[in-house]
């Protein structure tokens, strides 16, 4: 039986260039990039950055369009507690939490797995939570043309927890809504109740 071997694909030129910068960074902070524990760190970091920012290479609309179906369903569809991992563009430190995404169809539904994939595409870029929330809403609205979309993201930011304000228990909630979620208080209230915020 063959041993498990993970295979990720990385751009060799990008890996080499990023690794050189990481080696310089290690020197600048007072480390020795040639010591045993750090010898392979530049390459690891270079590959990690490529993995964590792979959303730049992905087309979120194409992901949604790959699983669009005609369906006569006009009630709320909610995918909640979607894990979010991203990097703050101001300090390149992680922020992480959960996204709750709902829409009310208007003749078209999308495969359920595509909604978390959509979240990942936008999260795997340098981000601010506010923009991430809007991008998810707008992409769903543009592709599905539903009656409305609602997105809430709750996240903790390492740039607030490890440095700066150093508030370990702080969290940030952002929301973005369109269509009936804006126009109809009952629809909005149902969404908030279903995600445990109502």
N, C-alpha and C positions, 0 to 999 in steps of 0.2 A: 504494500500500500504506500503510495507516494506521500511524502511529508507535505503539510500545508505550506504553500509559498505565496505570499501576497505579491500582487503585481500591480503597481501603480505606474502610470506613464507620465514622464516629465520631459520638458524641453531641455535638452542637454546644454544648449548655449545659455539659456536662462539660469539653469542650475549653476553653471560655472561662474557666470557673472555675479549672481546673487551671493554665492559662497565667498567670492573674493571680498565683497562688501561686508559680509558678516565677519570675516577674519579681521578686517580693518576695524570694525566696531569693537570686537573683543579686545584688540590692542588698545583702542582709545579709552576703554573703560578700565584699563589696568590689568587685563588678563593676559595670559600667555596662550595663544591659539595652538601652540605646538605641544602643550602638555597633554598627557594621556587622555584625560576626560574630555578634552575639547577638540582633539584632532579631527573627529568626524562631525563635530557640531555645525560648522559652516554648511556642509552639504545637507545635513538634516534640516537645518533652518530654511535653506533655500527650497527644499522640497516641501516643507511644511507651508511656506508662503504660497507656493504654487497651488497646493491643495486647498488652502483656506481662501484663496481668491479665484478659484476656478469658475465662479459665477460670471466673470467677465467674458468667458469663452462660450457661455450657454445662451440660448435664445428662449426666453421664458414664454413668449407667445407660441413658438413652435411646440414646446412641451405641452401646453394646453390644447393646441389644435390637434395633437396626435391622438387625443382621446375625447373628442367631442361627439355627443350623441343627441339625436332628436328624441325628446321625451315630453309627454304632456304631464308635467309635474310642476306645480306652482306654489309649493310650500318651502319653508326654509330648509336649506342644507347646511349643516354646520360641521366643520372639522375643528375640534378644539384640542388644546394641550399639545400643539405641535412644537417639538423642541427647536429652539433657535440658538444658533451659535454664530456670532459675527465678530467683527473687529471695529472698534471705534476709529474713525478716520483721523481724529485729533491726536491720539497717542498710540494708535495701533495696539491697544490693549483689548482683550476680549470683553464682549458683553453677551449675556446668555439669559435665556428665559423661555417663555412659551408664547405661541401665537394662537389666536382663535380666529378662524376665518369662516364667514357665512355668506351665502348668496341665495337669492330667490330667483329661480330660473324663469326664462321667458321663451320656452320652447327648446332650449339646449341645456344639457347637463355635461359635466366633465367628469372623467374617471377620478374617483376619490383620491387615489395615490398622487395625482398630478398637483393637488393643492399643497401638500408638504414639499413636493419637488419645486414648486414655484417659490415657496418661502425660502428654500435652500439656495436657489439661483440668486436671489437678491441679497440673502444674508452672506453668501460667500463672496463678498466684495467689501472694500472699505466702506463703512456706513456710518450714518447717524440713525438712531432708532426712528426718528420722525419721518425721514425719507423712506426708510424701509417699509414702514406702515403704509405710506401713500403708494409706493410702487406696487405692492401686492394688490391693494384695492384697485388701482388704475388698470393694471394688466388684466385682472379678472373682468373688470367692467368693459374694457375695450374688446376682449376676445369673445366673451360669452354674451355681451349685451343683455344682461339679466335685468330684472326689475330693481335690483339693488344689491350692494355688497357691503359687508361690515367686517372690519379687521380691528382686533385689539391685540397689542403686544405688551407683555409684562416682562421686564428684564432687569437684571442687576449688571452694573457696569464696573469693571475692575478699575477703570480710571477714577471712579469715585470712591472705591473701596480700598485700593492699595496706595493711592497717592492723592494729592489735592485735598478734598474734603475729608477723606479717610472715614467714611461712614459705612460700616460693614453691613448694616441692616437696611440700607436704603434700596428702594426699587423704583423703577420708572414705568408708568403706564401711558401708552399712546393709543389713539383710536383714529380711524378714518372710515367714513361711511358715505354711501351714495344712494340715490333713488329712494325706495320706500323706507330704508333704514333712517333716512333723514326726514322724510315727509310724514311718516306714520309713527306716532309715539308708541303705539301698541306693538308694532313690529320691532322697534328698537328695544322696548322693555322686555319682550320675549327673548331676544338675543342676549341681553345683559343677564337675564335670569338664568338662561341655559349655560352661560359660562361662569355662573356663580357670582355675578356682580350686581344682581338686581334685588 
